[in-house]
Amino acid sequence: MSPPNKGRPERGPALLLSVSRADGNGAMVAGLGPWLLALALGPAGVCGQWRLEASGGSVQAPGKSVKLSCRGYGARLGTVWWYRQAPGGHLKWLSFINPDSSTRYSREVRGRATVSRDNSRSVSSLSLHTLHLHDSAHYFCAARTGTGNPAEL
């Protein structure tokens, strides 16, 4: 199931969440490690003051939870989408949250994910619960700004 397309969203930073597992000796093995990857933060020359900043993410053991956050600066957040991309894999849509806090989740995370937002702070958060090894990926937030002119996005 794909999210509805309501204008082209801004592309935000990615968080690599890596889920740990125990090796044969009981030691924890950190898959890819926690990385923070900055991506293109807004279209060049259009909305130079608009940006998204992400936080959260870490190496976690299977069964644990993690919270990722995305904050917008320079414009109101409209709909916020969450995606992830495993190393060597395709970008997969996980969830979206509208300004009225209505949400939708992909089958892959439904029942294990909670997306929320604080409109007064222009923040959206994605919490993943009961982590699995296949949850190890780069996590992306994308947002439609509340500028009122989607043609600029």
N, C-alpha and C positions, 0 to 999 in steps of 0.2 A: 504494500500500500504506500503510495507516495503522498507527500503533503500537497495541499493545493498551492498553485503558483499564484501568488498575489504580488507581483512585482519582483524584480531581481534583488535578492538580499545582498547585504554587505557580507564579505567573507571575514570571519574573525580568526583569532589565533587558535592553535590546536594544543591539546594536552595529550600526552602519551601516557596512558594508564597501563601499567604493566602488572599483571597478576603473578604473584610468586607461587611456587610449588615446592614441595619437599622432594629432594633427591632420594636415592635408595638408602642413604645413611641418616635420613631425618633432617638434613640441613636444608635451609631455605635457599632456593635458587631463584635469583631475580632475572626474569626473562629479558626484557629490553631496557629496564630501568626507567625512572621518571624523567621525562624531558619536557621542556617547554619550548615550543617551536613558534616563532613569530612568523606570520604569513602576511600577505598583502593586506594592509589594514585600510581598506576603502579605495574607491576609484581615484586614480591619479587626476589631479586638476579639477575635480568636480566638487567634492565636499572635503577639502583639506583638513578641516577641524574635526571631522567625524572619525572615531576610532572605537574598536572593541578591545578590551583587555580580559584575558582569561586567568583564572587562578584555580588552585586545587590540583588533585591528581597525585598519585604516589604509588609505590610498590605495595601491593596488598596481597594477603594470603587468600586463597579461594574461600568463599563463604563470607568474607568481610564486605564492608560497604565503603563507598567513596563519594565525595561531593565535589562537583566541578562547577565553577561560576564564570559568568560572562557579564562584563559591565560595559555599557555604552557611554561614550563621552561626546558631547557636541550636538546631540539630537535625541529626541525621545525614541525609545525602542517601540517598534510595532511588534509584529509577530516575530518570535525568536525560534529558529530551528536548531536542532542538535543532530550532528552526524558523527560517524567514526569511520576510520580507515585502518584496517590491520595491515601490517607490513606486507607488501606485495599484493594487497587486495584492492577491491573497489570501494569507493565512498558509499556508505550505507546510511540512509536516513533512519534516525532513532525516534525523534519526537519533535513536536512543536507546541508552543504555548502562545495564545493570542493575547492582546492587551486586556481582554476581559477575563483572563486566566483560564479560558477553556483550553483543553489539551487533547492531544492524540498521540498514541504510541505505536511503534512498529511491533509486529508479533515477536520479534527477537528479544525485546526488552519489556514487553507488557507484563505487569505483575512484579517486575523487579526494579523498575525505574519510577522516579517521581520528578517531574519538572515543575518548577515554581518560578515566581517572579515578584519583584518589589518595584512597582512602577515609580515610586517616589525616588528611588536610587538608580533607576535604569539598570537593574540587575536581574539576570535569569540564572537559575541553578538547575543542574541535573544531578540527582542522586541515584547511584546504582547500588543495588543491594544483592546479596548472595552472589558475589562475583564468581565468574567462571574463567578458566584459562583463555577461552576465546574472546573475553572482554578486553584483552590486551590490544591496544590500538591508539592511534592519534584521534583525539576527540575535537571536533570543530563546533563552534557556535556560529550562526549566521543570523542576521537581523535585518528586517525591513525598518528603515527609519521612519519616524513620524513627521517627516518634513512636509507631507501633503502633496509632494510632487514626485510620484514614482518614475516619471520620465527622466529625472535627474539621476536615478539610481542605476 
